[in-house]
């Protein structure tokens, strides 16, 4: 269980709060809006109304006690920059900040953020990849070259083993897991036979994955 300071609980911040709560983490939520703070109370351990660009306000939160600080302020980029900078000054162990444009990502990293999330860019990439094939159920970009995919089994793969398909040699694709009846099994061998009733987790380059899917 981690202790997380979440600054900014607009629409995106609320989704983050809900997920952190689902995962069993302790969350302190901060926002300048009383209405937004009240809306997130069911999903957080504690919450405060305040200005995250105010050094004294942040100091009173004991920033060093949190395992991570997440800045999801969306409407005021200057506030995001100042907040990330102050968090680092006050000894934050890890600062994750939200960006809505590429140039914001660069400035946030320079201002003290350890990591930057770019929801719009990530969603755009997911949407573009998802529409290329009806077989793609999920997609996670690992870096500029490789991604994880969960896909349904094409008809031409049905009843064939990993060895027979030889995806690694033909496309540079590795099969990592098999989902059966909702459960993911990570023990995969060359003799594992694929079925249209299953989905599989694969690792590869997006262009190569698209080549092998109808």
Secondary structure, DSSP 8 states (H G I E B T S, - for coil): --EEEEE--SHHHHHHHHHHHHTT-EEEEEES-HHHHHHHGGG-SEEEE--TT-HHHHHHT-GGG-SEEEE---S-HHHHHHHHHHHHHTT-S-EEEE-SSHHHHHHHHHTT-SEEE-HHHHHHHHHHHHTT-TTEEEEEE-SSS-EEEEEE--GGGTT-BHHHHTHHHHH--EEEEEEETTEEE----TT-B--TT-EEEEEE-HHHHHHH--
